[in-house]
Amino acid sequence: MLDGKRILLVIGGGIAAYKVLELIRRLREQNASLNVVMTRAAKQFVTPLSVASLSGGKVFDDLFSLTDETEIGHIQLSRAADLVVVAPATADLLAKMAQGLADDLAATLLLATDKKILVAPAMNLRMWLHPATQRNVATLQKDGVLFVGPEDGDMACGEYGPGRMSEPAAILAAVASAIEGDTRIALLPGIGRFDKPLAGRRVVVTSGPTHEPIDPVRYIGNRSSGRQGHAIAAAAAKAGAEVILVSGPVTLPDPPGVSTLHVETAIEMLAAVEAALPADIFIATAAVADWRVEAAASQKIKKSDTPPQFALAENPDILALVAQRTAGRPRLVVGFAAETDHILAHAREKLQRKHCDLIVANDVGDAMGKDENEITLIAPSGSEPWPKMRKDEIAARLVRHLAQMLKDRPDA
Ligand SMILES: Cc1cc2nc3c(=O)[nH]c(=O)nc-3n(C[C@H](O)[C@H](O)[C@H](O)COP(=O)(O)O)c2cc1C
């Protein structure tokens, strides 16, 4: 996708600069050609030598370097790119950009360029939420600067909130979409939004697989790890919600700040969900077995010459039962569609058939048991593809999205 594309990467002086080494590696894997500019502060966090070794080119840092000026020139450097990427975009760099300052090579290039600029902000949440930074962000958005992130997350300083730089994979996806002119994926920050957006809300989440017994030692199960559902429960709790997690058998610890109910079968999961309702939001991430053995054996089935035959019975469809409640239906019912083929078509069909408000569609092969996932949100009004991200990042962003959906509903 980035074959031969020329990226001018500006590295700012933030703690997240170390992640940019991984971004450089990924850009190079995609055959992008790179010119890199480091600010003076950036060199305190990563060395020009590491950057040059990974980028395969010269690192520029001095506006007044005679050699740079004769070889390439600062104006040419700013123009000879398909896209300018600033990562990490520090509060200082955003301020300089918003004001049109040009007091070093990075700021001068950012002012002199006639190309699209994509910034990946990274800073402490108080710096991000400061009215001055928010003013600068609003100015830059008005100027057409694209943003990827920042994300909510744990900060190096021990606080939690917005300000963490997006992961290299998400920045790479935003680079690709910015170059293609599709800016939907360049994720705009929610300005001044960090105020426990789910405070006072009750959220029920299901997670993990179910195990449907065949006999006391054997069961029908699936490969769901519960990572995505547990991450969503944790993110909803961090966003201020009271969270009840109904978990099938998983090897994960119970998330902090969440009431976790442990179940084994689909029937137990349904009973636990019904007991946990009412709720404002129900999120069904569990991979519930569609069938159970109608009459599980009470003793271990002995090996014999002929394999045993089982009659299967259909399990309750927990998502549909909750979505179709007439009394006590959660205001938002969210399902997950893990498919192997025709992912979006199946997910749209599931949205309609089960009467959900939102379906999160993903590819089973990409998602199950992995740390990252690539999802598409499917709502009655349309769909929204998200770049590949870690599951905890998806969880944080999904929670924010749901908080906004609740707020936008007339009955909220
Ligand atoms: C340990 C340390 C970490 C820092 N992390 C950040 C950060 O993540 N984001 C930020 O905006 N500033 C951060 N700063 C402050 C910047 O380094 C400082 O504002 C600097 O002038 C930014 O320069 P630049 O924008 O030209 O790179 C940090 C400073 C220190 C000492």
Ligand as a Chemical Component Dictionary entry (heavy atoms), coordinates in Angstrom:
data_LIG
# 
_chem_comp.id                   LIG 
_chem_comp.type                 NON-POLYMER 
_chem_comp.pdbx_formal_charge   0 
_chem_comp.three_letter_code    LIG 
# 
loop_
_chem_comp_atom.comp_id 
_chem_comp_atom.atom_id 
_chem_comp_atom.alt_atom_id 
_chem_comp_atom.type_symbol 
_chem_comp_atom.charge 
_chem_comp_atom.model_Cartn_x 
_chem_comp_atom.model_Cartn_y 
_chem_comp_atom.model_Cartn_z 
_chem_comp_atom.pdbx_ordinal 
LIG C1  C1  C 0 10.913 12.640 30.802 1  
LIG C2  C2  C 0 10.138 13.588 29.969 2  
LIG C3  C3  C 0 9.062  13.142 29.252 3  
LIG C4  C4  C 0 8.303  14.012 28.481 4  
LIG N1  N1  N 0 7.244  13.526 27.780 5  
LIG C5  C5  C 0 6.499  14.371 27.047 6  
LIG C6  C6  C 0 5.379  13.888 26.334 7  
LIG O1  O1  O 0 5.065  12.684 26.330 8  
LIG N2  N2  N 0 4.648  14.764 25.628 9  
LIG C7  C7  C 0 4.946  16.092 25.587 10 
LIG O2  O2  O 0 4.215  16.855 24.951 11 
LIG N3  N3  N 0 6.013  16.581 26.248 12 
LIG C8  C8  C 0 6.798  15.765 26.978 13 
LIG N4  N4  N 0 7.874  16.247 27.660 14 
LIG C9  C9  C 0 8.212  17.665 27.532 15 
LIG C10 C10 C 0 8.912  17.932 26.197 16 
LIG O3  O3  O 0 10.063 17.137 26.069 17 
LIG C11 C11 C 0 9.244  19.412 26.057 18 
LIG O4  O4  O 0 8.052  20.175 26.029 19 
LIG C12 C12 C 0 10.044 19.693 24.806 20 
LIG O5  O5  O 0 10.312 21.078 24.732 21 
LIG C13 C13 C 0 9.323  19.247 23.552 22 
LIG O6  O6  O 0 10.101 19.586 22.442 23 
LIG P1  P1  P 0 9.693  19.249 20.944 24 
LIG O7  O7  O 0 8.238  19.431 20.862 25 
LIG O8  O8  O 0 10.459 20.226 20.127 26 
LIG O9  O9  O 0 10.156 17.890 20.702 27 
LIG C14 C14 C 0 8.643  15.377 28.425 28 
LIG C15 C15 C 0 9.748  15.831 29.147 29 
LIG C16 C16 C 0 10.479 14.957 29.906 30 
LIG C17 C17 C 0 11.670 15.493 30.648 31 
# 
loop_
_chem_comp_bond.comp_id 
_chem_comp_bond.atom_id_1 
_chem_comp_bond.atom_id_2 
_chem_comp_bond.value_order 
_chem_comp_bond.pdbx_ordinal 
LIG C1  C2  SING 1  
LIG C2  C3  SING 2  
LIG C2  C16 DOUB 3  
LIG C3  C4  DOUB 4  
LIG C4  N1  SING 5  
LIG C4  C14 SING 6  
LIG N1  C5  DOUB 7  
LIG C5  C6  SING 8  
LIG C5  C8  SING 9  
LIG C6  O1  DOUB 10 
LIG C6  N2  SING 11 
LIG N2  C7  SING 12 
LIG C7  O2  DOUB 13 
LIG C7  N3  SING 14 
LIG N3  C8  DOUB 15 
LIG C8  N4  SING 16 
LIG N4  C9  SING 17 
LIG N4  C14 SING 18 
LIG C9  C10 SING 19 
LIG C10 O3  SING 20 
LIG C10 C11 SING 21 
LIG C11 O4  SING 22 
LIG C11 C12 SING 23 
LIG C12 O5  SING 24 
LIG C12 C13 SING 25 
LIG C13 O6  SING 26 
LIG O6  P1  SING 27 
LIG P1  O7  DOUB 28 
LIG P1  O8  SING 29 
LIG P1  O9  SING 30 
LIG C14 C15 DOUB 31 
LIG C15 C16 SING 32 
LIG C16 C17 SING 33 
# 
